C-alpha cells in the first residue's frame, strides 16, 4: 500500500479555490502532507473559497495564483510534487453554450498542460476530475463506466476531451492517471448555478415564489464530504491506475421531488415558476443520471456515508444550515450560469 501515510508527501491541487477543491484542501491538511494549491489569478488577490477556511490551514499551505492555460506556470507548479489532484475547470453548463472556446482552453488545453508538465516532472500519480455529464442520455440505469460517452453540451464535450487527453498520456507514456467521475456533488460553498443552492438561497430570502428550470430530470446527488473521501481513497489505492471510476450516491431523485424534500425540511410553502433561461436546449438535456458505484467500492474501498432518501435528507439539513449562516455571500436575485 502506498501507506499513505501521506505525511510529508508533496501534493498539488489545481482548482483549490473552488467548491470541491476547497473541501479537499481542508481534508488533506489533516494528513500532514505538504500542500501546494493552485488558484485562479485575479487582480484582487483573492483565493476564492480558500479565503473562508481556517486560517491555520492557510498559514501552513503554499498558495499559488495563476492560470491552468499557462504552460510555464503549470510546469513550475508541478516541480517537486509527488501527487496531483486536477480539479481546475470551467463547470457551468449553461455558460458553455455562450463561451465554448473558454471551455476548450481551460478544460481541454489546461489538462494537456497538466499532463505534459506531469510527464516532465515525474509525477507519481494524478487524480483527474471528470463528470457524469459525459455519459449524456444513457441507455442503462444505473450508469457504469463502460457506458458510451455522448456529449450533450459544449461543457461535456470539453470534459470528454480532457478525459481522453489524460487517458492518452496513461496509455501512450504510462503516466499514472486515474479518472474520477463524480455525479452531482453538493454542499456548503457550492455555486448558485447548481440546483440545490439556487432553491435554498431563494427560499432564505423570504421568497414565496422561486424560479427554476425543468423539474423532470433526475440526478444522483452526492454530499461533498463523500466526494472528497472518494478523491482521497483514489490516491491511496494501488489498484486504480489507468481506470475510470464513478463516484455517486447510487440514489436517484427528480428535481421536482427534490424541491418537495427541501420544502419539508425548511418548513415553508412556495410556488415554483419556470424560468426559460434556466432550461437547457432540449437536445442538450440529460434526463436521468444515477451512478453504478460497484467499481469504486471494489477498487477504492470507498462507499458514501450519505445514501438513499435518508442520507440525502441528512446532508441537505447540514447544507441548509450552512447557507443560512452564509447567505450574505450569495446574490439570490441573479441567475449565476
N, C-alpha and C positions, 0 to 999 in steps of 0.2 A: 504493500500500500504506500502511496506517496506520503506517508503517515501524516503527513499533513495534519499534523504538525505543520501548519503554515507559518509557524513562528520564524521571524526574521527573513521570510521569503519576500521577494520584491514583486509587487503586484501593481499592474496598471489597470485602471478603469476608465474607459472612454465614455463620455456621456454621463459623468458622475453628477452633473448639475441637474439632471432630470429626475423624474418621478421614481423610477425603479433604481436608477443609478445612485441616488442619494441614500436610499434604504440599504442598498448593497454596501455602500461605503461604511455606514454605521455598523452593519453586521460583521464585515470583515475586520474592522478595527478591533473587535473583541478577540480576534485570533492572534493579536500581537505580531502581525506582519507589517512590512514596510509598504505603505500605500502611496502611490503616485496617482493622482486623479486629474483627469482632463476635463476642463470646462470650456464652453464656447466664449471666445474673447468678445468683450464689449467695452465701450469707452467709459462705462460707469464703474468698471472694475467690480462687478457683482458676479457671484458664483451660483446663481440660480437657487435651487432648494438647499444647496450646501450652506447657504447663509443662515438657514434656520436650525441647523443641527447643533448638538452640544459643542461648545467652544473648546472643550478638552479634546474632542476628536480633531477639530480643525487645527489646533496647535501642534498636533502630532502626525499630521499627514502632509504630503507635498502636493500643493495645488498648482497646476499649470494651466494657463489660458491660451487658447489658440484656435485652430480650425482643422478639423479632420480632413478637409480638402487640400491642406498644405502638406505636401510630401516631406519637406525638410523638417517641419515642426513635428510631424508624426514619427519620423525616423529618430529624432532626438528624444522624443517621449519614450521610445521603446528601448533606449540604451540602458544596460544594466538591469533589465527586467526579466523575471522568471516566467510570470504568467500574466495573461491579459484577459480581461472581460471587455468585450466590444459591444457597447450599447449606444454609441453616438449615432443618431439617426433622426431624420425628419419623420414624424409619425402621424400627423393629422391627415386622415384620408380625404376629406372634402377639399382641403387646400392643395392636395396633389393634382387635382384637376386644373387648378389655376396656374400652378408653378411646377410643371413636370421636370423641367431642366434642373431646378434646385434639388429635387429629389434624386435625380440621376447623379448629380455631382456629389451630394452628401452621402447618400446611401450606397450607391454602387462604387463610384470612384473613391470615396472615403474608405470603403472596405478594401479596395485594391491597394491604396496607400498603406493600410494597416498590415495586410498580409505580406506585401513586399518588404516593409520595414521589419516585420517579424522574422522573415527569412534571413534578412541581413544581420539581425541581432540574435539569432539562435534562441528564439523564444521556445520555452518548453511545452507550453500548452495555451491555446486560445479558445475561449468560450465565445462563440459568435451568436448574436441575438437575431433570430428570425421572427416570424409572426404567423399566427394561424390564418391570417388573411391570404397567404399564398395558396391555400387549398381552394379558394374560390367556392363555388357551389358544389360541394362534394356529393358523390353518388352513394357513399356509405356513411352511416352514422352509427356509432361514434367513428371519428376520423383517425386512422392510424398513419404512421409515417410513410407507408408505401403508396398512399393515395397520390394521384397525379396532381401536379401543381398547375393552377389556372389563374392567371392574373385577371382581376375584375376592376382594377383601378390603377392609375399610374403609381400610387404608393406600393401596391402589392407587386407590380411589375418590377419596380426598382429593388424591392426586398428579395424577390426571386433572383434578380441579377446579383445582388450582394451574396446571397447564399451560394450561388453557383461559383462565384469568384472564390469565395472562401473554400468551398469543397474542391475546386480545381487545384488549389495550391496544396491540399492534402494529397490528392490522387496523383499529381504531377511531381511535386517536390517533397512529399512525405511530411509536409508541415503539420504538426499535431493540432488539428482543429476538431472541435465538437460544435455542432449546430443545435442550439436550443430553440424550440419553437413554442413560446408562451401563447396561451389563449388569452382571454380578456382579463388582464390584471387590473385590480382596482384597489383603492385605499387612500390613506392620507397623502396629500400633496399632488394628487392627480389633477390634470388639467380639466377645465370645464368643457372642453371639446368632447369629453367622454360622457357616456350616458348617465352613470351613477352620480358623478359630481354635478352635472347640469340639473338633474332632478332635485338633489339635496339643496344646492345653493339657491335655486329659485324659490323653494319652499321656505328656506330660512329667512328669506327677505319678505316674509308675510304675504306671499302671492297666493291667491286663491285660484289662479289660472296660470298654468305653465305651458311653455312651448316645447314640443318635441317633434321628432320625425316619425317614421313608421313604428308602430307598436307590435308588428307581427314577427319580425326576425327573432330568432333565438340565439342566445350566447352562453358560453361556458365561462363564468366569472371566477377568477382565482384571486384570493386575497394576497396582497403584496408580500407579506412575510413568507407565505408558502412559495411564491415565485423566487424570492431571494434564496430560500433554503434549497430550491432546485438548482440555482446557479452554483451555490457553494458545493452541493453534493456532486455536481457535474465536474467541478475542478478536482474534488477528492477521489473520484472514480478513476480506476485504471482500465475500465472496460469500454470506454466510450469514444476513443479516438476515431475520427472518421465517421461518426454516427450522427444521425439527425434524430432528435428526441423531443416529443411533445411534453409540455407541462401544462396541466389544466386541472380543474376540479373533478371532471367527469360528470358534472351535473349541468343540465340544460334548462334554461328558463326563457320565456318570451319577454320582450321588453314590456309588453302590457302587464304581464304578471309581476314583473319586477317593480313596476310603478305601484301596483297594489300592495306589494310587500313593504315598500318604503313608506307608503301612506299609512299602513297599520303601525309600523314601528314609530313613526313620527306623530301618530295620533292627530292627523289633520285631514281635512277634506279639500279637494281642489278639482278643477276642471282641466282636462288635457286638451290643448288645441294643437292642430297640425301646422307646423311652420314649413313651408315648401323649401326654404333654404337649408333645412336640416334633413331633407330626404335625398338620398343618393340617386343619381340617374338610374333608371330601372335596370338597364343591362348590367350595371355595376353593383347592384345589391347582392349581398351574401345572406341568404335566408336562414341557414342553420349552421351553427358551429358547436360541436361537442367533442371533447378530446378523448381519445383512447390513450390511457396513460400506463398501459402494461409495460411498455419498454422502459419508461422512466423508473418504474418500481423494480424492474429486473436489473438494469444496468447501473442505476444511480443509488439504489436502496433508498429511494425517495417516495414519499406519498404525502399528499396535502393534509394539513391539520384540519382545515375548514372544508367540510364536504357536505353534499346534499343540501336540502332545504334548510335544515337546522344550522349547518355551518355557514351558509350564506347569510342567514338572519343574524347570527352572532357577529360575523365580520362586518355586516352593514351597521350594526349598533356601534362598533368601535369607530367606523368611518364617519358616521353621522356626528358622533361626539366631537371628533377632531374638526370637522367642518364647522360645527357650532362655535368652537373655540377660536377658529381661524378664518371666519367668514370675511373679515376685513381685507383679506388677501385676494379676494375674488371679485370680479365685476359680473354679477349675475345678469345684468341687463344687456350684456354684449355677448353675441354668439361667437365664441372663440373656435374657429375652424382648425 
